[in-house]
Amino acid sequence: MAVDDRSRDDFGALVGWTSTRSGDRLTLRLQSVRTPPPHSEADVDSRLYMLDRNQAAQLANYLFEMSGHTKPGKRGRGWLARLFG
């Protein structure tokens, strides 16, 4: 029996997110709404996703590319670290 893939699609406008780290795993909570504002707490749907570090890095790179923004560069050493080597 074939499952209609559209029946599993979910949609909404992203309104918030949080993340927590537990060892090598990250928990990403995405919050979305399906109705126009103003929103009540009952309108907000939350989804939890567990990611390893590689998945988190791949997602971050993908979002930077899709948004047209550049990844933040590595910061140089501070003047105190350069002074004392």
Summary of the structure (lengths in Angstrom):
residues: 85
radius of gyration: 19.1
end to end distance: 66.7
largest distance: 69.2
contacts: 133
relative contact order: 0.13
helix: 33%
strand: 32%
